[in-house]
Amino acid sequence: MPASRTDQPTPSPAAIPTPASVPSLANLRDLDGLPTTDGGRTRPGVLWRSDAPLPGDATTHGPGGLAWPPPTVVDLRNPEELEGHPHPLPALGSRLVELPLIRALAPDVLMRGAPPEREQRRTLDELYLLLVRIGEAWLPELVRLAAHAPGPLLVHCAAGKDRTGVAVALLLRAAGVERAAVAADFAATNSHRVALRDRLAAQNSVPADADPARIGVDPAHLEPVLDLLDADPRAPFREAGVPEADLDAWRARLVDGR
């Protein structure tokens, strides 16, 4: 796994990051070793999450030293976020599946004229729930790929925190991962927010001097989604038209144990 750059100092205006200076994924991780409600654990090398891969990245190995690139990649960004540039991983052998989610969760939109924290939290709560409520547009394909496509499956958006965070939380809870473990994974992005700020600044998505705290996540934003899943984590998937057989296959693939 590429080394974290969270120990790097905040750049001055004279040290604006460029793609060449931020050559590795900042928010890449394997969703392995997470406990399930019935005593199981998630397997390594099944589900990865990250920020967006860029042309010229120096990434040579995936988490745990596994081969790079992953066989299957789901990009949750809207097409305009790529600004006409091709995704770099298909040229390296990955199968790319585009599942664009709502534009309002793109990091440049979230940062632009950001409102006071209380208002921003309310807005993010609503947007996260909206992703669940429009699940028929993306959840059936996501689960089908997670259950049956060659793995590891990499799910990413731009920063790998909001859209990716919600998508991964839904997948994990559908497989029986404990709520607290899902919340902890969501919050883990904050361990990489300096490197992530630099990475996004290199793409002109956020200012180079943006406060890293605003690049991270607030676990409280995910709580309404987790609340929704408590009674039956699979309910939003059924409402979105995901076959029960795909959900069973997904759990069997991800969970080692009971």
Secondary structure, DSSP 4 states (H G I P E B T S, - for coil): -PPP-TTSPPPPTTS---GGGS-S-SS-EE--S-BBTTS-EEPTTSEEEES---TT----B-GGG-BSS-SEEEE-S-GGGGTTPPPSSGGGT-EEEE----GGGSHHHHHTT---HHHHHHHHHHHHHHHHHTGGGTHHHHHHHHHHSSSPEEEE-SSSSSHHHHHHHHHHHHTTB-HHHHHHHHHGGGGGHHHHHHHHHHTTSS-TT--HHHHS--GGGGHHHHHHHHS-TTHHHHHTT--HHHHHHHHHHHEE--
